[in-house]
C-alpha cells in the first residue's frame, strides 16, 4: 500500500506544482526518484535545475531505477544554476529549460517534469523576490507539465518571510517530519 506522499506524487496532474520541505538527503532522493519515474512514465522528459556542484548528488541519488520506468529507458537534462541567482540570471536558466523542452518535443514527448532547486538557492541567499520570480516563471512555462521544488528545512529556518514565500508559491507541499512525510494544501497550512 502506497504512503500518502507517494499517492500525492503519483496523482500530480498536468500543471501540478508541489514544494518539498525536507531535512534529509534520503527523503529528497526517494521523493525525487519517484517523481522523475512517474514523469517519465507519463511521457515527460525529466529536467533537474540545480547547482552545478550538486550534479553528482542528483545523478547518483535521484535518478529512478530503470525498472520503475515503463520500457526501462528515459532521458534526462541537467540545467546548472550559479551559486548566486539574480533576476537577470533567470533568463539563461529559462532558456536552457526551453531547449530541453524543444528536445523533448523532438523526441515525441509531451513536455518536461522539472525538479528545481532554484527557489531554495535564492531563499538561502535571502532573496525572497528572486525566489518568487523563479518559481512563478518555472510554473508558467507552457511546456512545464509538473514541477517539484525541494527546500531544505535549513533554507527557511525560523525566518517568517522566507516561510511565507514558500507557502505562497506552492499549491501543495510535502513536509518531512519525525512522523514521516505529510501532504499539505497551501490553503490549509501556515508554514
N, C-alpha and C positions, 0 to 999 in steps of 0.2 A: 504494500500500500504506500502511495506517494505521500510525502510530507506536504504541508500547506505551501511552503515556498516552492516546492517542485511543481505543484499544481499551478501556482501563480506564474511561474516561468513558462510552463507548457502552454498556458492559456493566453499568453501575451499576444494579442492580435495585431493586425496592421495598425500602425500609428502608436503602438504601445510604447510607453516611456516609463521606466522604473529606476529608482535610485536604490543603491545598496549601501547601507551603513554597516561597516564591518570592522572587527578589531583583529582578525587573524587572516593570514595569507591562505590557510587551509580552507576557510569558508569562502573566501574570494575565489579560489581556484575551483572549488566544487560547483558554486553557483554559475560562474562564468563558463565553465566547461559544458554544463547542461544547457545554458542559454545558447552558446555557439552551436552545439549539436542540434538543438531544436530549430535554430535559424537555418542551418544547412539543410535539414530535412524539409523545410518549407520553401526551398529554392532561393535562399538568400546567401550572399557572399559575406562571410564574417570579416569585419574590419575592426582592428584594435587601434585606438588612438591613445597613445601613452608616451611617457618619456623614453627617449632612445636608450637610456641607461637601464631601463626596466625590461627591455625586449627579451632578454634571456628568461626572466621570470615568466612572462606571458607565454612565450613559446614552450618552455618546459612544463609549465604547470596548468595552463588553462586550455590548451588545445584538446578538443574532445577525442576520445578513443574512436578510431575509425569504425569500430563495431557499433558505436552509438549513432552513426550516421548511415542513412539508407544508401546502399551502394558502396559504402565504405570509403568514399572519396569526397573531398571538399577542398576548395581553395581558401586562401586567407590573405589579407593585406594588412600590413602594419604601417601606420602613419605616425612618425615620430613627432613629439611635442617638445619645444625648447624648455629649459628649466624655468624660465620666467615667461609667462604668457601675457601679452598686452592686447588691447583691442585691435591694433594694427597687425599683430601676429596671427590673428584668427583667419584672415583671408587665405594665406598659403595652406593652412591646415584644411580648410573647407575645400580648396581646390584639389588637394590630394585625395580627399574623400570622394569628390565628384569624379575624379579619374578612376577610382576604384569602382564607382557605380557604373561608369561607362563600360569598364572591363566586364562587370557582372552582366550588363545587358548584352554585350557581345557574346558572352558565354551562354546566353539564353536563360539567365537567372532573373528573378523578379525584382531584385533590389539588393540592399545591404542590411545587415544587422550589425549594429555598432556597439562596441564596448568602449566608452570614452572616459578617460581619467582627466580630461581637460578641465572640467569644472573644479574638481578637487585640487588640481595643481594651482588654479587661480585662487581658490579659497585659502589654501595653505599659505599663499603669499599675501593674504589679507586683502585680495582684490575682489570684493563681492560683485562689483559692477561687471567685471570681465567674466566672472563665473556665470552670472545670469545671461549675459550676451552669448557666451559659448553654448550653454545648454539650450537656449532658445533657437540659436542658429542651427544646431545639430538636429533638434526635434522638427524644425520646419523644412529641412531639405526634402524635396519632393520624392526622392528615391529612398529615404530612410524608412524602412518598414518597421523596425523595432530599435530601441535604444536602451542600453543598460549603463548606468553611471555609478561606478563604485566610489565611495568616500570612506577613507579610513576614519575611525572614530577620532583619532588624534587630530585630524584636519579641522574638525568642528569644535572639539574641546568643549569648554563651557561658554564659548563666545555666542551670545544670543543672536547677533546679526547674521553670523555665518549659518547658524541653525535655521534661521528664518529663510535664508536664501535656499538652503537645501530643501526645505518644505515647499517653498513657492514654486520651484522649478520641476517638481515631480508629481505626477498624478497619484502615484503609489510608491511605496518603498518597502524594501526588505530590511529588517533590522536584526542584527545579531545580538543576542544577549546570553546570559548564563543558561537560559532555558531553551536555547536553540535559535532558529531564525523565524521571526514573525513577519506576517504580511500586514501592512498597514495602509489605509487610504489617507491621502494628504488631508482630505476634508475632515477626517475624524481624529487627527493626531497633531498635537503641537510638539514638535521636536524640542 
